[in-house]
Amino acid sequence: MNGFLPDWQSLRGHSVPAWFGEAKFGIWSHWGPQSVARSGDWYARHLYGMQPWSEPWERGRAGRQHAHHRAHFGPTRPGGGGAKDLFHRWRAERFDPDELIDLYVSSGARYFVALATHCDNFDLWDSRQHDWTAARVGPRRDIVGAWERAARAAGLPFGLSFHHNWTWRWLDVAHGNDPETGEPYDGALTRADGAGTWWDGLDPATLYPQRHDPGARPPAHVAERFYARVGEALDRYRPDLVYLDDGRLPFDAGSVVESEPVSTAGLELLARYYNTCPTGGIVTIKDVPDADRTAVVMDCERRQLDEAQPHPWQFDTSDGEWFDCADDGPLFHPRKTPQQIIHTLIDVVSKNGCLLLNIPQHADGTVDARARALLAEVGGWLRVCGEGVYGTTPWLRASEGTTGLGEVKGYEGYNEAERAYRPGDIRFTRKGEAVYATLLAWPDDRTARIAGLGTAAGLLERRPAAVELLGHGPVGWRLAPDALYADLPPEPPTTAAYMIKVT
């Protein structure tokens, strides 16, 4: 019992558990009913099409996903075709959590996070607080519980992510009208309307938010219900990490949906969780003032940082869309290459971060051959270079080189990208007395030039005794004022990035 109180001053005394700073690489299963359509993210919202209060950036994607839904599932109309109807189509019939966790461990992952509830307000666990769950509908299985048992058996720290704080402003479209027919959607259905249907006994009023004006704040009971469900999941599964999809604590001031009045239940959740979590607990949010960096961990969604951070943080991204997507059009995030993942991993780690990588799953629970190939190559690289990743800390300089991260990429303004790195682009980590310099491109002249290790930089604590290229062995080297120069072999021993160990 740590005795944390539900206020920021007390919670700032919380320390980020050591396992997180050592793990560096985790896998996320951002998987659920929206995988059924194979049309990417925000599908449960956009299947309704654009509504007058939808945000401008949504226009292209909502139109495309609405058309996709009509083509594959028929028109959306009262009693059928809405977001709720994805739930019973999702069966997860080939879901094998033990096999997938083994795959993720072989890729080098040191922690695992499972989606608990997305913005579609569907719990992937056997909740007693909510009727719309995977244990009752669709798979008729406690998906979170299955993940938790498999992750624990493999010795991985286990996390849960919660996103249903968005539901108030995300599923409001269920109260709109079909843009083509003018018919109302299913947001106003009642429990009685389900008689004789697959959702007999379930109440849409507990799934969809109540009808409200655009921008209206939810009443206090919406926040209370959110935290009751999150708290129940934390008590049941004892996660080592909790991902909250918000800029601040949900329903508090500055959050994506502020309740009226603003809720302080997030502070109460943090105190209770930290006081009871056997491993100390981690909660991530996305807008963390410097003073709060131990009370909560900063998470950066698809956004790399330019500088090393004083406290551990998390970069989260996906191999393509968050949910399974068969479309590779410009509105959708492209699939990742192994090189991009490896480059991103070492960049994030050099700046004191951890990479959380989502691997999209098909609705049946499997992952495709392309994802397996990606994971195999990342795992192969980590088996050679992992000593310069796991358990490392930032060096005196995180990076050098001219290829920056600031360029905005993608329709949502994220800055992640497959970058054309040059041999002078280097990332640094350290462990004990060893400094690891990772080249992000192989030099044509087979000479590594590491300016930060030159004597003029003033960063060396002592003259190096040995220089080794991981996967190859010792290499010739010379120390000069402008750089440490290392002689490389004719062929690189690894793909994508090349790690030099200096001791």
Secondary structure, DSSP 8 states (H G I E B T S, - for coil): -----SSHHHHTT----HHHHHH-EEEEE--SGGGGGTB-TTHHHHTT---TTS-GGGHHHHHHHHHHHHHHH---BTTBSSTHHHHTT---TT--HHHHHHHHHHTT--EEEEEEE-TT--BSS--SS-S-BTTTSTT-S-HHHHHHHHHHHTT--EEEEE-GGGHHHHSGGGGSB-TTT--B-GGG--GGGGTTSTTTT--GGGTS-----TT---BHHHHHHHHHHHHHHHHHH--SEEEE-SSSSTBSTTSSSB-BS---HHHHHHHHHHHH-TT---EEES---GGGTTTSEEEEET---SS--SS-EEEEEESSSSS-B---STTS-----HHHHHHHHHHHHHTTEEEEEE----TTS---HHHHHHHHHHHHHHHHHGGGTTT-B--S--EESS--S----STT----------TT-EEEEEETTEEEEEESS--TTSEEEEGGGSGGGT--SS--S-EEETTTEE--EEE-SS-EEEE--SS-SSSS-EEEEE-
